[in-house]
Amino acid sequence: MSQEIKEHVKEAYTRVANSGAGCGCGPTSCGSPAQDWTLSESYETVEGYEADADYALGCGIPTEYAKIKEGDTVLDLGSGAGNDVFVARRLVGDSGYVIGVDMTEAMIEKANENKQKLEYTNIDFILGEIENLPLKDNSIDVTVSNCVLNLVPDKKKAYEEVYRVLKPGSHFSMSDIVLRGTLPKGIMEAAEMYAGCISGALKEEEYIQAIKDAGFKNITITKERIVDMPDEVLLNYVCCPEELEKFKESDNAVISLGVYAEK
């Protein structure tokens, strides 16, 4: 099942890369007027932002709390067309180095096209999976990721890999989607919503526990924002309007979470 999920996500993001536009944390919110909504935050005032690399597929701005310094080696997980990589490049300067890893060939191609336009020489985009990072142990100063870890089926292995490649004393800053309480079964099981960063998400306490289990310390919540999903989107996945009303009246929610932790 995990391989099927990966292939579905990969196909969805390939469509976005080939179309040149996204709309939402996941590409499946595109193409339907009823699903024209987004989980992403605006990068327009962020230094280093390149509009051509932004498909609005994130749910936060992880570099905001990443404490990236000039000269750092930074890793971006699920780097897409390079949006957060180029922001990180502005922060590390000419003496630093930024690596983007993505499992979708089409996204790597788009990222490299953007890199060539910008003429950066201290950036690399690498094809690979987060659960098996093609990087050496203890080689990274800062890892960032924007609404990607929740797409990975084996989150425990993913965080173990992040821990492995980080240098001792270094850290990560992630933006991700987590759940508070329980979502309706239809939403949780919908493969389309999985690619949209929602049904693959863990409960908030489980997400934090996975980080602890990987060995990370000083775990801090840097941002917490309730995601308000439109009724017309949710009605595609719940059994009936009554189920939707029950969900809206509960304390259950989809949360955009920012997390910082140290090795």
Secondary structure, DSSP 8 states (H G I E B T S, - for coil): -HHHHHHHHHHHHHHHHHHT---SSSGGGSS-GGG--------TTSTT--GGG--S--SS-GGGGS---TT-EEEEET-TTSHHHHHHHHHH-TT-EEEEEES-HHHHHHHHHHHHHHT-SSEEEEE-BTTB-SS-TT-EEEEEEES-GGG-S-HHHHHHHHHHHEEEEEEEEEEEEEEES---HHHHH-HHHHHTTSTT--BHHHHHHHHHHTT-EEEEEEEEEEE---HHHHTTTSSSHHHHHHHHHSS-EEEEEEEEEE-
